[in-house]
Amino acid sequence: MLIPRLALRSLRSRLLTTTLTVASIALSVTLLVGIEHVRVGVRDSFAGTIRGVDLIVGARGGTLQVLLSTVFGIGSPNGAVKLETFERWKAHPAVKWAVPYALGDSHRGFRVVGTTEEFYERYRFRESGRVTFVAGRAAKADDEVVIGSEVAERLKYAIGAPVVVVHGLKDIGTSSHEAHPFHVVGILARTFTPIDRSVFVTLEGIEGMHDEHGTASPVTAKPAAVAPAKRPVPNKRVAPVAPPAGTPMVMPGAEPPKGTPMVMPGAEPPPAVKRAATARAVAPKVVKDTAAPVPAKRVTAFPKLEPDFPLTSFLVGTKNRFEALMLQREMNTDLVEPLTAVIPGVALGELWQNIGSAEVGLRVVAIFAVAIGLTGMLVALYSSLEARRREMAIFRAIGAGPRTIVALLVLESGLLSLLGCVLGVAMVYAMLILGQQPIEQRFGLHLAIRALGPAEWMYISVVLLAGIVIGFVPAIKAYRTSLVDGLSPRA
């Protein structure tokens, strides 16, 4: 125990140098471990943006585009999905629930989303986070909206506040839907996800504000007698004309059957084809709302909306997680309407690989900071040898061998590294405790207070090992110094 006591007293005798060296190493370790904590926190928050959803289904296109437009509200969707397609897949035996999702325009820079009440029940984020209300309720009528916490905070909105939606995604759109105003009926609790920056309306609200005649939704306030000529009356719906029996299904881009007349988009078909189509459409021309059986393709969950009402996408939960892959494959090969079904976890991982190169840059910065801290410790130990020449010479004069000298200086450098690592980790946890809530409120980033992971322990071990190795440099220098040079007086 002689050498440890000597090492501690030696460090205590040079208190200022010891404090500065420990502080340098502690700041380097704080940066290194802190960056790793932030990296893991960002990745967990990113991956936890959406949970409990097995598939996100949109129009045919890129998987990342479907994910970004639906979950993060970034960019434009691939296209539209018909409401009748959503209803058809919702009735699939493997589907437990399905929620429609329609991106509208914007309100003062915040994205407008059309959905149903089931969205607030089914959507999950992070581990088990649920969408809850701090005030009000879900939107039910076509003039009601629910706003996220960030929308309410920035715009100072409360229950009953008027909301006017505009075209575009900027603060001032190209035109506004003043003829169809909304009012706030619910405010969501903070989730630290894109939900906080969204304005939610009903699907009927999306239809109503885009009504070409303006004053209200055609499904709630417009009499049937003044319905637009191009829009079917709600009580009389034109049934879709199915292709004749035996017509082969053709995938997009494939060759049509032999003998099929080619018609340019928008052009009139040949007279023979037109007469055949008219003859097929005579029988099922109009379907009235009577006691007769409802056609299988008729929309039932949203009877006030047209079957071709455009949805951006829809969220799907399966009865069995193992069926998600089979259902995804079935949706991606749908012959009725081209779709792209995305598994959120897989798409988020792919997206993180594309944008995760920034974390490599953070690690490089942290490693350089640690290298600077260790270099400072080496300079401090090496410089102190000039003042400790006589001390080392006395040790050698009383019989201290090479092992004693090397062990003393290596132990000192190891203690400096250990104190720096302990202080650095303590500073990281202190910053997490004090800054967790402000960081969440300001940046929407949830940094969990967790135990050190394998990466952090590896970094700390490298710092300790490097500190011990650095101690050999002044130790070898001290022993090589001649005994006479250390004992002789100097001017």
C-alpha positions in Angstrom: 0.0 0.0 0.0 3.0 2.3 0.0 2.9 3.1 -3.7 -0.8 4.0 -3.7 -0.3 6.3 -0.7 2.7 8.0 -2.3 0.7 8.5 -5.5 -2.3 10.1 -3.7 0.0 12.4 -1.7 1.9 13.3 -4.9 -1.3 14.3 -6.7 -2.5 16.2 -3.6 0.7 18.2 -3.4 0.1 19.3 -7.0 -3.6 20.1 -6.5 -4.0 22.8 -9.2 -2.3 20.7 -11.9 -4.2 17.6 -10.8 -7.6 19.5 -10.8 -7.0 20.9 -14.3 -5.9 17.5 -15.7 -9.0 15.7 -14.2 -11.3 18.5 -15.5 -9.8 18.1 -19.0 -10.4 14.4 -19.0 -13.8 14.7 -17.4 -15.0 17.1 -20.1 -13.7 14.8 -22.8 -15.5 11.8 -21.3 -18.6 13.9 -20.8 -18.6 14.8 -24.5 -18.0 11.2 -25.6 -20.6 9.5 -23.3 -23.0 12.4 -23.8 -22.9 12.1 -27.6 -23.5 8.4 -27.3 -26.5 9.0 -25.0 -27.9 11.6 -27.5 -27.3 9.3 -30.4 -29.2 6.4 -28.7 -31.9 8.9 -27.6 -32.4 10.3 -31.1 -32.5 6.8 -32.6 -35.0 5.5 -30.0 -37.2 8.6 -30.4 -37.0 8.3 -34.2 -37.8 4.6 -34.2 -40.5 5.1 -31.6 -42.4 7.7 -33.6 -45.0 5.1 -34.5 -45.8 1.8 -32.7 -48.5 -0.8 -32.8 -49.1 -0.3 -36.5 -48.2 -3.3 -38.6 -48.6 -1.8 -42.1 -48.8 1.7 -43.7 -50.5 1.4 -47.0 -50.3 4.1 -49.7 -50.4 4.5 -53.4 -47.8 2.8 -55.5 -44.3 4.4 -55.0 -41.3 4.4 -52.8 -41.5 3.0 -49.3 -39.7 5.9 -47.7 -42.0 8.4 -49.5 -45.1 6.6 -48.0 -43.4 6.6 -44.5 -42.3 10.3 -44.6 -45.6 11.7 -45.9 -47.8 9.6 -43.5 -45.8 9.6 -40.3 -43.6 12.7 -40.5 -45.7 14.9 -42.8 -42.7 15.5 -45.0 -42.9 15.8 -48.8 -45.8 14.9 -51.0 -47.5 11.5 -51.1 -47.1 9.1 -54.0 -50.8 9.5 -55.0 -54.2 8.8 -53.7 -55.9 5.6 -52.5 -59.6 5.3 -53.1 -61.9 5.0 -50.1 -63.5 1.9 -51.5 -60.1 0.3 -51.6 -59.6 1.1 -48.0 -63.0 -0.5 -47.1 -62.2 -3.6 -49.2 -58.9 -4.2 -47.3 -60.4 -3.3 -44.0 -62.8 -6.3 -44.5 -59.8 -8.6 -45.1 -59.9 -11.6 -42.7 -56.3 -10.9 -41.5 -57.0 -7.2 -40.7 -57.9 -6.4 -37.1 -58.4 -2.7 -37.6 -57.7 -0.1 -40.2 -57.6 3.7 -39.9 -57.8 6.1 -42.9 -55.3 8.9 -43.3 -55.9 11.9 -45.6 -53.5 14.8 -45.8 -55.3 18.1 -46.4 -53.8 21.5 -46.8 -52.4 23.5 -43.8 -53.3 26.1 -41.1 -50.6 28.7 -40.5 -47.8 26.3 -41.5 -49.2 23.2 -39.7 -50.3 20.2 -41.7 -54.0 19.3 -41.7 -54.9 15.6 -41.5 -58.2 13.9 -42.1 -58.9 10.7 -40.1 -61.4 9.1 -37.8 -61.8 8.8 -34.0 -60.2 5.4 -34.1 -56.9 7.1 -34.9 -56.5 8.4 -31.3 -57.2 4.9 -30.0 -54.9 2.9 -32.3 -51.9 5.1 -32.7 -49.0 4.4 -30.4 -45.5 6.0 -30.0 -42.3 4.9 -28.2 -42.9 2.0 -25.9 -46.5 2.3 -24.8 -47.4 6.0 -25.4 -51.0 6.7 -26.3 -52.6 9.7 -27.8 -54.6 11.5 -25.1 -56.5 14.7 -24.7 -55.6 17.4 -22.3 -58.8 19.2 -23.2 -61.9 18.6 -25.2 -62.7 15.5 -27.3 -62.2 14.0 -30.8 -63.6 15.7 -33.8 -67.0 14.3 -35.0 -68.6 16.9 -37.2 -67.2 18.3 -40.5 -66.5 21.7 -38.9 -64.5 20.4 -35.9 -60.7 20.1 -35.5 -58.3 18.6 -32.9 -54.9 20.3 -32.6 -51.6 19.1 -31.3 -49.9 20.5 -28.3 -47.3 22.5 -30.3 -50.1 24.0 -32.4 -52.0 25.1 -29.3 -48.9 26.5 -27.7 -47.6 28.5 -30.6 -50.9 29.8 -31.8 -52.4 30.3 -28.3 -55.5 28.3 -29.2 -58.1 27.1 -26.8 -61.3 25.1 -27.1 -63.6 27.0 -29.4 -60.9 28.9 -31.3 -61.7 29.4 -35.0 -59.5 27.7 -37.6 -59.4 28.5 -41.3 -57.5 26.1 -43.6 -55.5 27.4 -46.6 -53.9 25.7 -49.6 -50.3 25.0 -49.5 -47.9 24.4 -46.5 -46.7 27.9 -45.8 -48.0 30.5 -43.3 -49.9 32.1 -46.2 -51.4 29.7 -48.7 -52.5 30.4 -52.3 -56.2 30.6 -51.2 -58.2 29.9 -48.1 -61.3 27.9 -47.2 -63.0 30.7 -45.4 -66.4 29.4 -46.7 -65.9 26.4 -44.6 -64.5 27.4 -41.2 -63.6 25.0 -38.4 -63.4 25.4 -34.6 -61.3 23.6 -32.0 -63.0 20.9 -30.0 -59.9 19.0 -28.7 -56.3 19.6 -27.7 -53.9 16.6 -27.6 -51.3 16.0 -24.9 -47.6 16.4 -25.8 -46.2 13.3 -27.5 -42.9 14.7 -28.9 -43.8 13.3 -32.3 -45.2 14.9 -35.5 -48.7 14.6 -33.9 -47.8 17.7 -31.9 -47.5 19.8 -35.1 -50.7 18.5 -36.8 -54.3 19.6 -37.1 -56.8 16.7 -37.3 -60.2 16.9 -38.9 -62.7 14.3 -40.0 -62.8 12.9 -43.5 -66.1 14.7 -44.0 -64.3 17.9 -43.1 -61.7 17.3 -45.8 -64.6 16.8 -48.3 -66.5 19.8 -47.0 -63.8 22.4 -47.2 -63.0 21.4 -50.8 -66.7 21.6 -51.8 -66.8 23.6 -55.0 -69.9 25.5 -53.9 -68.4 26.5 -50.6 -70.6 27.1 -47.6 -70.6 23.7 -46.0 -70.0 20.1 -46.5 -72.2 18.7 -49.2 -73.0 15.7 -47.0 -74.3 17.7 -44.1 -75.8 21.0 -45.3 -76.6 20.8 -49.0 -80.0 19.7 -50.1 -80.2 16.9 -52.6 -82.1 19.1 -55.1 -79.1 21.5 -55.5 -76.4 18.8 -55.7 -73.8 19.3 -58.4 -74.7 17.8 -61.7 -71.5 15.8 -61.8 -71.9 14.4 -58.2 -74.4 11.6 -57.6 -77.3 12.3 -55.2 -76.6 10.6 -51.8 -79.7 8.5 -52.1 -78.9 7.4 -55.6 -75.5 6.1 -56.2 -74.2 4.9 -59.6 -72.9 1.4 -59.1 -69.5 0.7 -60.6 -69.5 -1.2 -63.9 -67.6 -4.4 -63.4 -65.7 -5.9 -66.4 -67.5 -8.8 -68.1 -66.9 -12.3 -66.9 -63.8 -13.9 -68.3 -61.9 -10.6 -68.9 -58.2 -11.3 -68.0 -56.6 -9.0 -65.4 -53.6 -7.0 -66.7 -50.9 -5.6 -64.4 -49.8 -2.1 -65.1 -47.2 -2.1 -67.9 -48.2 -5.5 -69.2 -49.5 -6.2 -72.7 -53.3 -6.1 -73.1 -55.1 -9.2 -74.4 -55.0 -9.7 -78.1 -57.8 -7.9 -79.9 -58.2 -5.2 -77.3 -58.7 -1.8 -79.0 -56.1 0.8 -78.0 -57.6 4.1 -76.8 -55.6 7.2 -75.9 -56.5 8.7 -72.4 -59.4 11.1 -72.7 -60.3 10.0 -76.2 -63.6 8.5 -77.2 -63.6 4.7 -77.6 -64.5 3.0 -80.9 -68.3 2.9 -81.5 -68.4 -0.9 -81.1 -66.7 -0.8 -77.7 -68.8 2.2 -76.6 -72.0 0.3 -77.5 -70.8 -2.8 -75.6 -70.0 -0.8 -72.6 -73.4 1.0 -72.7 -75.2 -2.3 -73.0 -73.3 -3.7 -69.9 -74.2 -0.6 -67.9 -77.9 -0.6 -68.6 -78.8 -3.2 -66.0 -76.8 -1.9 -63.0 -77.2 1.7 -64.0 -78.7 3.0 -60.7 -78.9 1.5 -57.3 -81.5 3.0 -55.0 -81.4 2.9 -51.2 -84.2 0.4 -50.7 -84.6 -2.9 -48.8 -82.8 -4.6 -51.6 -79.4 -6.1 -50.8 -76.5 -3.6 -50.8 -73.9 -4.3 -53.5 -70.7 -5.8 -52.2 -68.5 -2.8 -53.3 -70.7 -0.1 -51.9 -69.0 2.0 -49.1 -70.7 1.2 -45.8 -68.6 2.8 -43.1 -68.6 6.2 -44.8 -72.0 6.4 -46.6 -71.7 10.2 -47.0 -68.5 10.1 -48.9 -67.9 9.0 -52.5 -66.3 5.6 -53.1 -63.4 7.4 -54.9 -62.8 9.8 -52.1 -59.0 10.2 -52.1 -57.0 9.0 -49.1 -53.3 9.6 -48.7 -52.8 6.2 -47.0 -54.3 4.0 -44.2 -52.8 2.3 -41.1 -53.4 -1.4 -40.6 -53.2 -3.6 -37.6 -53.3 -7.3 -38.2 -54.8 -10.0 -36.0 -51.5 -11.8 -36.0 -48.1 -10.2 -36.4 -47.0 -13.2 -38.5 -49.7 -12.4 -41.1 -48.3 -8.9 -41.7 -45.7 -10.1 -44.2 -48.2 -12.1 -46.2 -50.7 -9.3 -46.1 -48.0 -6.9 -47.3 -47.2 -9.1 -50.2 -50.9 -9.5 -51.1 -51.4 -5.7 -51.0 -48.3 -5.0 -53.1 -49.6 -7.3 -55.8 -53.2 -5.9 -55.7 -54.6 -5.9 -59.3 -57.5 -3.6 -58.6 -55.5 -0.6 -57.4 -51.7 -0.4 -57.3 -50.6 -0.1 -53.6 -47.4 0.0 -51.6 -47.6 -1.6 -48.1 -44.8 -0.6 -45.7 -43.8 -2.2 -42.4 -43.0 0.8 -40.3 -40.1 -0.7 -38.4 -38.3 -1.9 -41.5 -38.8 1.5 -43.3 -37.6 3.4 -40.2 -34.5 1.3 -40.1 -33.9 1.9 -43.8 -34.4 5.7 -43.3 -32.0 5.7 -40.3 -29.3 4.1 -42.4 -29.7 6.9 -45.0 -29.5 9.8 -42.4 -27.5 8.1 -39.7 -24.1 9.1 -41.1 -24.4 12.2 -38.9 -23.8 10.1 -35.9 -20.4 9.0 -37.3 -19.4 12.6 -37.4 -20.4 13.1 -33.8 -18.4 10.1 -32.8 -15.3 11.5 -34.6 -15.7 14.8 -32.8 -16.0 13.1 -29.5 -12.9 10.9 -30.1 -10.8 13.9 -31.0 -12.0 15.6 -27.8 -10.9 12.6 -25.8 -7.5 12.5 -27.6 -7.0 16.2 -26.7 -7.8 15.5 -23.1 -5.4 12.6 -22.9 -2.7 14.6 -24.6 -3.2 17.3 -22.0 -2.7 14.8 -19.3 0.5 13.6 -20.9 1.8 17.1 -21.1 0.9 17.8 -17.5 2.6 14.6 -16.2 5.7 15.1 -18.4 6.0 18.8 -17.4 5.7 17.9 -13.7 8.8 15.7 -14.0 11.0 18.9 -14.1 9.8 19.8 -10.7 10.0 16.2 -9.4 13.5 15.5 -10.5 14.8 15.6 -7.0 11.9 13.5 -5.7 12.6 10.8 -8.2 16.4 10.9 -7.5 15.7 10.5 -3.7 13.5 7.5 -4.4 16.3 5.9 -6.4 18.9 6.8 -3.8 17.0 5.0 -1.1 16.8 1.8 -3.2 13.7 2.3 -5.3 14.0 0.1 -8.4 12.6 0.6 -12.0 9.4 -1.1 -11.1 8.7 1.2 -8.2 9.3 4.4 -10.3 7.2 3.1 -13.2 4.4 1.9 -10.9 4.3 5.2 -9.1 3.9 7.3 -12.2 1.6 4.9 -14.1 -0.6 4.7 -11.0 -0.8 8.5 -10.9 -1.9 8.7 -14.5 -4.3 5.9 -14.0 -5.9 7.7 -11.0 -6.2 10.9 -13.1 -8.0 9.0 -15.8 -10.2 7.2 -13.3 -11.2 10.4 -11.6 -11.8 12.1 -15.0 -14.1 9.2 -16.1 -16.1 9.1 -12.9 -16.6 12.9 -12.9 -17.4 12.9 -16.7 -20.1 10.2 -16.3 -21.5 12.1 -13.2 -21.7 15.2 -15.3 -23.6 13.4 -18.1 -26.3 12.1 -15.7 -26.5 15.6 -14.0 -27.1 17.2 -17.4 -29.7 14.5 -18.3 -31.6 15.1 -15.0 -31.6 18.9 -15.4 -32.0 19.1 -19.1 -34.3 16.2 -20.0 -37.6 18.2 -19.8 -36.3 21.4 -21.4 -34.8 19.4 -24.3 -38.1 17.5 -24.8 -40.1 20.8 -24.8 -37.7 22.7 -27.0 -36.6 20.0 -29.5 -39.1 17.2 -29.1 -36.3 14.8 -28.3 -36.8 12.3 -25.5 -33.5 11.4 -23.8 -34.1 8.5 -21.4 -32.1 8.3 -18.2 -30.6 4.8 -18.6 -27.7 2.7 -17.5 -24.5 2.9 -19.4 -24.6 0.7 -22.5 -21.9 -1.5 -24.0 -20.6 1.4 -26.2 -20.2 3.7 -23.2 -18.4 1.1 -21.1 -16.1 0.4 -24.1 -15.3 4.2 -24.4 -14.5 4.5 -20.7 -12.3 1.4 -20.8 -10.4 2.8 -23.7 -9.9 6.1 -21.9 -8.6 4.3 -18.7 -6.3 2.1 -20.7 -5.0 5.1 -22.7 -4.3 6.9 -19.4 -2.3 4.0 -18.0 -0.3 3.6 -21.2 0.5 7.4 -21.2 1.9 7.0 -17.7 4.8 4.9 -19.0 6.2 7.8 -21.0 7.2 10.0 -18.0 8.0 6.9 -16.0 10.7 5.8 -18.5 12.0 9.4 -18.7 12.2 9.7 -14.9 14.2 6.5 -14.6 16.6 7.3 -17.4 17.5 10.6 -15.8 20.9 10.1 -14.0 21.0 10.0 -10.3 23.7 12.7 -10.1 21.6 15.1 -12.2 18.7 14.7 -9.8 20.7 15.3 -6.6 23.0 18.1 -7.8 21.9 21.6 -6.9 20.9 24.0 -9.7 21.0 27.7 -9.8 
